[in-house]
């Protein structure tokens, strides 16, 4: 089943992080934008004809084109765990004649390997206009996002969420939440596959057949992202989100 996102707060999130609410006249690339969620945000000021969306889910591109015919929609047949398991590994970005003032990626590198993130950030940065900005989200597993409403950090929230989602499907998923949080306590980055397999500081996971691919979450601490991208500005979550933002300006 294709993943079609219903979330619509992405423009509000990125316009807040970039300190600019008026994007009229700006060329925007929404990398991993699914059905065009940036345009669906009621606060969006993006000119439809100056909006490009690249996504690995073919159905989302088709759905987005139906809603916003003046925008530009590009299917990217790159491998992505669960979202495009039959795609081509390490496929280069599609060739576009256009360069961009803003390139955004919401909850994209939270679902890819570290290797893919580094490769794609490098390629995306090359597509920026002078003075442009690349902004993408990441999740710090050790950060407590909603201290007044939820006691745990982001990793604990994810583990409990995985259990809840499987219970809704009628499946029993047994996870040692406390034990996994303890294992990951000192790790600067790690991968959580299917909510139950934890890989500390490595991209080398076991092989999961497509029908066994449920979720793939990569977590990075703020300190580690600062080391990976020393030229970037790391910003805390806004808009009641759990995701930090990494901003690279050209």
C-alpha positions in Angstrom: 0.0 0.0 0.0 1.4 3.4 -1.0 2.1 5.9 1.7 0.1 9.1 1.2 0.7 11.7 4.0 -2.1 13.7 5.5 0.1 16.0 7.5 -0.2 19.7 6.6 2.0 21.7 9.0 5.3 21.5 7.0 5.2 25.0 5.6 4.5 26.5 9.0 7.4 24.5 10.4 10.0 25.5 7.8 8.9 29.1 7.4 9.4 29.5 11.2 12.8 27.8 11.2 14.0 29.9 8.2 12.6 33.1 9.7 10.7 34.0 6.5 6.9 33.6 6.1 6.5 35.1 2.6 7.9 32.7 0.0 6.2 34.3 -3.0 8.6 34.6 -5.8 10.8 31.9 -4.4 11.6 28.6 -6.2 11.0 25.8 -3.8 12.0 22.1 -3.9 10.1 19.9 -1.5 12.2 16.8 -1.3 10.2 13.9 -0.1 7.1 16.1 -0.3 4.7 13.3 -0.8 1.4 14.7 -2.2 2.5 18.3 -1.9 2.0 18.8 1.8 3.7 22.2 1.8 1.0 23.5 -0.5 -1.8 21.9 1.5 -0.6 23.9 4.6 -3.2 26.7 5.1 -0.4 29.1 5.9 1.5 28.4 2.7 2.6 31.4 0.6 4.4 29.3 -2.1 3.6 30.1 -5.7 2.2 26.9 -7.1 4.0 27.2 -10.4 7.3 27.7 -8.5 6.9 24.5 -6.4 8.7 21.3 -7.2 8.2 18.0 -5.4 10.4 15.0 -5.6 9.3 11.7 -4.0 10.0 8.0 -4.1 6.3 7.1 -3.9 4.9 7.1 -7.4 1.3 7.3 -6.2 1.9 10.4 -4.1 3.4 12.2 -7.1 0.3 11.3 -9.2 -2.0 12.4 -6.4 -0.1 15.7 -5.9 -0.3 16.4 -9.7 -4.1 16.0 -9.6 -4.4 18.6 -6.8 -1.8 21.1 -8.1 -1.5 20.9 -11.8 0.7 24.0 -12.1 3.3 22.6 -9.8 6.2 20.3 -10.9 6.1 16.6 -9.9 9.0 14.2 -10.2 9.0 10.5 -9.3 12.4 9.4 -7.9 12.8 5.7 -8.2 15.5 5.4 -5.4 15.4 2.6 -2.9 13.8 3.5 0.4 12.9 1.0 3.1 9.1 0.5 3.2 8.4 3.6 1.0 10.0 2.2 -2.2 11.6 -1.2 -1.4 11.8 -2.1 -5.1 13.7 1.1 -6.0 17.3 1.5 -7.2 19.9 1.8 -4.5 22.1 5.0 -4.5 20.2 6.3 -7.6 21.3 9.9 -8.3 18.9 12.8 -8.0 16.8 13.4 -11.2 18.3 16.0 -13.5 16.5 19.3 -13.2 17.4 22.5 -15.0 16.0 24.5 -12.1 17.9 25.6 -9.0 16.2 26.7 -5.9 16.0 29.3 -3.2 14.6 26.9 -0.6 15.0 23.1 -0.5 13.2 21.4 2.4 13.0 17.8 3.5 10.5 17.0 6.3 10.9 13.7 8.0 13.0 12.3 5.1 16.4 11.6 6.7 14.6 10.3 9.7 13.7 7.3 7.5 16.9 6.7 5.6 20.3 5.5 6.3 23.1 7.8 7.4 24.9 7.0 4.2 21.9 8.1 2.1 21.5 11.2 4.1 25.1 12.3 3.6 24.9 11.6 -0.1 21.6 13.3 -0.7 22.4 16.4 1.4 25.6 16.9 -0.7 23.5 16.6 -3.9 20.7 18.8 -2.7 23.1 21.6 -1.6 24.5 21.7 -5.1 21.0 22.6 -6.3 20.7 25.8 -4.3 20.8 29.3 -5.7 23.3 31.7 -4.2 21.8 32.9 -0.9 19.5 29.8 -0.8 18.9 27.5 2.1 18.5 23.7 2.5 16.5 22.8 5.6 15.8 19.3 6.8 14.6 17.7 9.9 16.1 15.1 12.2 15.1 13.5 15.6 17.3 13.6 18.6 16.5 10.5 20.5 17.5 12.0 23.9 15.4 15.1 23.6 12.2 15.4 25.6 9.8 17.1 23.2 6.8 17.7 25.4 7.9 17.8 29.0 4.6 19.1 30.2 2.6 16.3 28.6 4.9 13.3 28.1 7.6 12.2 30.5 9.9 10.3 28.1 12.4 11.2 25.4 11.9 10.8 21.7 13.2 7.3 21.5 10.8 6.1 24.3 7.9 7.8 22.4 8.8 6.0 19.2 9.0 2.6 20.9 5.7 3.1 22.6 4.2 4.3 19.4 5.4 1.2 17.5 3.7 -1.0 20.1 0.4 1.0 19.8 0.4 0.9 16.0 0.8 -2.8 15.9 -1.9 -3.3 18.6 -4.3 -1.3 16.4 -3.6 -3.8 13.6 -4.4 -6.7 16.0 -0.7 -7.7 16.3 1.2 -8.2 19.6 4.6 -6.5 19.5 6.8 -7.2 22.5 9.5 -4.6 23.1 11.7 -4.1 26.1 11.3 -0.3 26.1 13.3 0.3 29.2 16.1 -2.0 28.1 16.3 -0.4 24.6 16.4 3.1 26.0 19.2 2.0 28.3 21.2 0.5 25.4 20.9 3.7 23.3 21.4 6.1 26.2 25.0 7.1 25.2 24.8 6.5 21.5 25.2 9.7 19.3 23.2 8.0 16.5 21.5 4.7 15.7 18.9 3.0 13.6 15.6 1.4 14.8 14.1 -1.1 12.4 10.5 -2.3 12.7 10.4 -0.9 16.2 12.3 -3.8 17.7 15.8 -4.1 16.1 18.3 -1.5 17.3 21.6 -0.9 15.5 23.9 1.4 17.3 26.2 3.7 15.2 26.0 1.6 12.1 24.1 1.4 8.8 24.8 -2.3 8.5 21.4 -3.9 9.2 20.3 -7.4 8.3 18.3 -7.9 5.2 14.5 -7.5 5.5 12.3 -8.8 2.7 9.8 -6.2 1.4 6.9 -7.8 3.1 8.8 -7.6 6.4 9.6 -3.9 6.1 7.4 -1.8 8.4 9.4 1.1 9.8 13.0 2.4 9.6 13.9 5.3 11.9 17.3 6.9 12.2 18.1 9.1 15.2 20.9 11.6 15.6 21.8 13.7 18.7 22.2 17.4 18.2 25.9 17.1 19.1 26.4 14.5 16.4 24.6 16.5 13.7 26.8 19.5 14.6 29.8 17.3 14.0 28.5 16.0 10.7 27.5 19.5 9.4 29.7 22.1 11.0 28.6 24.7 8.5 25.0 24.3 9.4 22.8 25.9 12.0 20.9 23.4 14.2 17.6 24.7 15.4 15.3 23.3 18.1 11.8 22.0 17.3 9.0 24.5 16.7 5.3 24.2 15.9 4.8 21.6 18.6 7.0 19.2 16.7 9.5 16.7 17.9 11.9 17.3 15.1 15.0 19.5 15.1 16.0 21.4 12.0 19.4 21.5 10.2 19.8 24.6 8.0 22.6 24.8 5.4 22.9 28.2 3.6 24.8 28.8 0.4 
